[in-house]
Amino acid sequence: MQRVLVRSLIASGTLITLLASGAAAREFREPNENTLDRHGRYINRDGRSVHQPAHTRDGSKPEGATAHCRDGTWSFSRHRAGTCSGHHGVASWE
């Protein structure tokens, strides 16, 4: 059954479109520092500087947030592994 579906998707060009759109890197935006209570950064496993998890001043989801941590902070992590560590884990992925 799966082979038939894959063949059908390949024939229609849908699989190529799905793979192309999924392969594109997710766009990461920096949060607006004025909306956050913390301003520290850390270096992730790719060697990139990432904003540390922080609360927003008004409680809303900040631009660039990738996860909401169980302690109420918002994470800007670029990888799932280790996201919200030290913040009681991930409550939800954004």
VENZI-V926676 format. One record per pair of residues at least 12 apart in sequence whose ideal C-beta (glycine too) atoms are under 10 Angstrom apart, sorted by sequence separation. I is the first residue (numbers start at 1). J is the second residue. If there is no record, write none. Layout:
I,J
I,J
This chain:
39,51
40,52
53,65
62,74
64,76
65,77
66,78
75,87
38,51
39,52
40,53
51,64
59,72
61,74
63,76
66,79
67,80
71,84
73,86
74,87
77,90
80,93
38,52
40,54
50,64
51,65
53,67
55,69
60,74
62,76
66,80
69,83
70,84
73,87
36,51
38,53
39,54
53,68
54,69
69,84
71,86
72,87
73,88
75,90
36,52
38,54
50,66
53,69
55,71
56,72
67,83
68,84
69,85
71,87
72,88
75,91
36,53
37,54
38,55
55,72
56,73
66,83
67,84
69,86
70,87
71,88
33,51
36,54
37,55
53,71
55,73
56,74
66,84
69,87
70,88
71,89
73,91
75,93
30,49
35,54
36,55
37,56
53,72
54,73
55,74
68,87
69,88
70,89
72,91
75,94
28,48
30,50
31,51
35,55
36,56
37,57
53,73
54,74
67,87
69,89
70,90
71,91
74,94
30,51
33,54
35,56
36,57
52,73
53,74
54,75
69,90
70,91
28,50
35,57
53,75
54,76
67,89
68,90
69,91
70,92
31,54
34,57
35,58
51,74
52,75
53,76
67,90
68,91
69,92
32,56
51,75
52,76
53,77
66,90
67,91
68,92
31,56
35,60
50,75
51,76
52,77
67,92
68,93
35,61
36,62
50,76
51,77
67,93
68,94
35,62
50,77
66,93
67,94
35,63
50,78
65,93
66,94
33,62
50,79
65,94
31,61
32,62
48,78
53,83
64,94
31,62
32,63
53,84
30,62
31,63
32,64
44,76
46,78
53,85
62,94
29,62
30,63
31,64
44,77
45,78
46,79
53,86
61,94
29,63
30,64
31,65
42,76
44,78
45,79
52,86
53,87
29,64
38,73
41,76
42,77
44,79
52,87
28,64
29,65
37,73
45,81
27,64
36,73
45,82
28,66
36,74
44,82
35,74
26,66
36,76
31,74
31,76
30,76
29,76
28,76
28,77
28,78
26,78
25,78
